[in-house]
Amino acid sequence: MDIILQSLQGVFVVIAVVALGYVLSVRGWITDTIAPFLVKLVTFVSLPIYLWYGMYKNFSKDSMMTLISELAVPALSILIAFVIGGIIVYVFNVRKDRRGIVWTNAFTANTIFIGLPVNVALFGEASMPSVMLYYMANTTFFWTIGTYLIQQSGSRGETEGISIFRALRKLISPPLMGFLVGLATVLFAIPIPKFVTSTAQMVGAMTTPLALMYIGYEISKVSLDELKLDKDMMLGIIGRFLICPACILILLPFFAVSDMSRQVFIIQGAMPAMTLMTIMAKSYDADSQFAATLSFATILLSLVLIPLYMYLISA
């Protein structure tokens, strides 16, 4: 019971900061003009620096090599969820313009912009490398298979072929670059001046609170009238919160992973839908409104379901 209560304190921290972002949005402090700035500040500045510093501070060459060997768990779990998601969308006859969205939602999650701050709040900065392992597998699947599925669901997808080069460019994101630079710094034991690490620590410390407050901003934009739980919406929710985490739980007994990675992988698998699905659906004339509503619904539900998965972890 003490472990559960201690774990739930991390959830309460997440909810409290998200609630702060919600209040600031309602009061007009975080506006539609400021929100894009927060996204760019976190994605292109504080988050890459935060990941680099976390790698440099928390890991050695030996511990990092051991961690990379755990990449098989998120990669295989996403692959299995991809297969199950495909079966579901065809068995339940999901609408064509929603098919790629529901399918992609079953095996990819918002593992960096929401997943990173949530895991850091729950498990501390030592969880960042495990978070990034899942992120690498998740991002690779989204910008290759996921993008293709969403593209084929839209009217434009029937006439456009998938661009492998465009997908590969998306993989080289600022957060991933921050992680890779941090990995190189650790593996090659590159000496870093004190003023550089102090600056990185200060700038990186903005990441978690800003990201969580942005989630509060997104939730403030949700209208309850838009949350219509039709068949396709329910399948999307089931895929996000049941199929993907279940695949991880099934695989974990067969692989030697650390306690930290075990906890992080489960929480990452239960993160809300990727916000970028909405942008991709809009780009290819799929049902972008459905994608946006599904994203918002999973964000709201995650505030309730994260404590449940924390209970499963402790059990």
ChimeraX attribute file (.defattr): number of C-alpha atoms within 10 A of each C-alpha:
attribute: neighborCount
match mode: 1-to-1
recipient: residues
	/A:1	9
	/A:2	8
	/A:3	12
	/A:4	16
	/A:5	14
	/A:6	11
	/A:7	19
	/A:8	18
	/A:9	14
	/A:10	20
	/A:11	20
	/A:12	15
	/A:13	15
	/A:14	23
	/A:15	18
	/A:16	15
	/A:17	20
	/A:18	24
	/A:19	19
	/A:20	19
	/A:21	26
	/A:22	24
	/A:23	17
	/A:24	18
	/A:25	22
	/A:26	15
	/A:27	10
	/A:28	10
	/A:29	14
	/A:30	20
	/A:31	13
	/A:32	12
	/A:33	8
	/A:34	10
	/A:35	17
	/A:36	13
	/A:37	11
	/A:38	17
	/A:39	15
	/A:40	12
	/A:41	16
	/A:42	25
	/A:43	19
	/A:44	15
	/A:45	18
	/A:46	25
	/A:47	29
	/A:48	25
	/A:49	29
	/A:50	27
	/A:51	28
	/A:52	28
	/A:53	24
	/A:54	22
	/A:55	25
	/A:56	23
	/A:57	15
	/A:58	15
	/A:59	18
	/A:60	16
	/A:61	15
	/A:62	10
	/A:63	12
	/A:64	16
	/A:65	13
	/A:66	12
	/A:67	17
	/A:68	12
	/A:69	13
	/A:70	19
	/A:71	18
	/A:72	16
	/A:73	26
	/A:74	27
	/A:75	19
	/A:76	15
	/A:77	24
	/A:78	26
	/A:79	19
	/A:80	18
	/A:81	26
	/A:82	23
	/A:83	13
	/A:84	18
	/A:85	27
	/A:86	17
	/A:87	13
	/A:88	18
	/A:89	22
	/A:90	13
	/A:91	9
	/A:92	11
	/A:93	12
	/A:94	19
	/A:95	15
	/A:96	17
	/A:97	21
	/A:98	24
	/A:99	26
	/A:100	29
	/A:101	31
	/A:102	32
	/A:103	28
	/A:104	28
	/A:105	31
	/A:106	33
	/A:107	29
	/A:108	31
	/A:109	27
	/A:110	23
	/A:111	27
	/A:112	26
	/A:113	21
	/A:114	22
	/A:115	25
	/A:116	28
	/A:117	24
	/A:118	26
	/A:119	27
	/A:120	18
	/A:121	21
	/A:122	23
	/A:123	16
	/A:124	12
	/A:125	18
	/A:126	17
	/A:127	20
	/A:128	25
	/A:129	24
	/A:130	24
	/A:131	23
	/A:132	22
	/A:133	23
	/A:134	27
	/A:135	25
	/A:136	18
	/A:137	20
	/A:138	24
	/A:139	22
	/A:140	18
	/A:141	21
	/A:142	24
	/A:143	17
	/A:144	19
	/A:145	16
	/A:146	24
	/A:147	22
	/A:148	20
	/A:149	21
	/A:150	30
	/A:151	27
	/A:152	23
	/A:153	22
	/A:154	24
	/A:155	15
	/A:156	14
	/A:157	19
	/A:158	11
	/A:159	11
	/A:160	11
	/A:161	11
	/A:162	16
	/A:163	11
	/A:164	12
	/A:165	10
	/A:166	11
	/A:167	19
	/A:168	13
	/A:169	10
	/A:170	15
	/A:171	19
	/A:172	13
	/A:173	15
	/A:174	18
	/A:175	25
	/A:176	20
	/A:177	16
	/A:178	23
	/A:179	27
	/A:180	18
	/A:181	19
	/A:182	24
	/A:183	22
	/A:184	16
	/A:185	19
	/A:186	22
	/A:187	17
	/A:188	10
	/A:189	12
	/A:190	10
	/A:191	9
	/A:192	10
	/A:193	7
	/A:194	9
	/A:195	9
	/A:196	10
	/A:197	16
	/A:198	12
	/A:199	13
	/A:200	19
	/A:201	18
	/A:202	12
	/A:203	17
	/A:204	21
	/A:205	15
	/A:206	16
	/A:207	23
	/A:208	24
	/A:209	17
	/A:210	20
	/A:211	27
	/A:212	28
	/A:213	26
	/A:214	27
	/A:215	22
	/A:216	26
	/A:217	25
	/A:218	19
	/A:219	19
	/A:220	17
	/A:221	13
	/A:222	15
	/A:223	10
	/A:224	9
	/A:225	6
	/A:226	14
	/A:227	14
	/A:228	14
	/A:229	14
	/A:230	8
	/A:231	12
	/A:232	21
	/A:233	20
	/A:234	14
	/A:235	20
	/A:236	29
	/A:237	22
	/A:238	17
	/A:239	27
	/A:240	29
	/A:241	25
	/A:242	15
	/A:243	22
	/A:244	30
	/A:245	24
	/A:246	16
	/A:247	22
	/A:248	25
	/A:249	18
	/A:250	11
	/A:251	15
	/A:252	17
	/A:253	10
	/A:254	9
	/A:255	12
	/A:256	12
	/A:257	18
	/A:258	13
	/A:259	9
	/A:260	15
	/A:261	25
	/A:262	20
	/A:263	21
	/A:264	28
	/A:265	24
	/A:266	24
	/A:267	25
	/A:268	28
	/A:269	30
	/A:270	28
	/A:271	28
	/A:272	27
	/A:273	33
	/A:274	24
	/A:275	18
	/A:276	15
	/A:277	25
	/A:278	22
	/A:279	15
	/A:280	21
	/A:281	28
	/A:282	18
	/A:283	15
	/A:284	22
	/A:285	18
	/A:286	27
	/A:287	23
	/A:288	21
	/A:289	14
	/A:290	21
	/A:291	27
	/A:292	21
	/A:293	20
	/A:294	30
	/A:295	23
	/A:296	24
	/A:297	23
	/A:298	21
	/A:299	23
	/A:300	16
	/A:301	14
	/A:302	19
	/A:303	17
	/A:304	12
	/A:305	17
	/A:306	19
	/A:307	20
	/A:308	13
	/A:309	18
	/A:310	21
	/A:311	16
	/A:312	13
	/A:313	18
	/A:314	13
	/A:315	9
